[in-house]
Amino acid sequence: SLSEITNLRLLSGKYSKIISFTVNNMNVLDCGALISAHNVCLRVGNMCASWIHNRLGIEGSIRLSVGPWNTKQEAETVVQIIKNIVK
């Protein structure tokens, strides 16, 4: 569902458990703060991988991790939160 959001650049593969992305024209720290304000745990920045961010031409990224403890409803809620922030 994240790949369908306009202005969102998905950096990880379609079936990845760790989802990295950026939002066009939005600082990753600002976007991360807005998402985390909805009680969503995530990481933001270069995550000790500045070399790959430099190679991609970006300052940092936003990273969500999905695990067996997450429900489908939680995933759908996160997608809706991100859609509302990006629009």
C-alpha positions in Angstrom: 0.0 0.0 0.0 2.9 2.4 0.7 4.0 2.1 -3.0 0.7 3.6 -4.1 1.2 6.8 -2.1 2.0 9.8 -4.3 5.2 11.7 -3.3 6.5 8.7 -1.3 9.7 7.1 -2.5 10.0 3.5 -1.3 13.6 2.5 -0.9 13.1 -1.2 0.1 11.7 -4.1 -1.8 8.0 -5.0 -2.0 8.2 -7.8 0.5 10.8 -6.4 2.9 10.2 -6.6 6.6 12.2 -3.4 7.1 10.5 -0.7 5.1 12.6 2.4 4.2 11.2 5.5 2.5 11.4 9.2 2.0 8.7 11.7 1.2 9.3 14.2 -1.6 9.7 17.8 -0.4 9.5 16.8 3.3 12.5 16.6 5.7 12.8 13.0 7.0 13.0 14.4 10.6 9.8 16.4 10.2 8.0 13.5 8.6 9.2 11.1 11.3 8.1 13.4 14.1 4.6 13.6 12.5 4.3 9.9 12.2 5.6 9.1 15.7 3.1 11.6 17.2 0.6 8.9 16.3 2.4 6.4 18.6 4.2 4.7 15.7 7.7 3.5 16.5 10.2 4.2 13.7 13.8 5.3 13.0 14.7 8.4 11.1 18.0 9.7 9.8 21.0 8.1 8.2 21.0 5.1 10.6 24.8 4.8 10.6 24.6 4.2 6.8 25.4 7.7 5.5 27.3 6.1 2.6 24.2 4.6 1.1 22.2 7.7 1.6 24.9 9.7 -0.1 24.9 7.2 -2.9 21.1 7.5 -3.2 21.4 11.3 -3.2 19.3 11.8 0.0 20.1 13.1 3.5 18.4 10.3 5.3 15.4 8.0 5.3 12.5 6.8 7.5 12.4 3.2 8.5 9.6 1.1 9.8 10.0 -2.5 10.9 7.3 -5.1 10.6 7.3 -8.3 12.6 5.1 -11.3 13.6 3.7 -9.3 16.5 2.2 -6.6 14.2 -1.4 -7.1 13.1 -2.8 -6.4 9.7 -5.0 -3.7 11.3 -1.9 -2.0 12.7 -0.2 -2.1 9.3 -3.3 -0.6 7.7 -3.5 2.1 10.4 0.2 3.1 9.8 -0.4 3.3 6.0 -3.4 5.6 6.6 -1.4 7.8 9.0 1.3 8.2 6.4 -1.2 8.9 3.7 -2.8 11.7 5.8 0.7 13.2 6.5 1.9 13.1 2.9 -1.2 14.6 1.3 
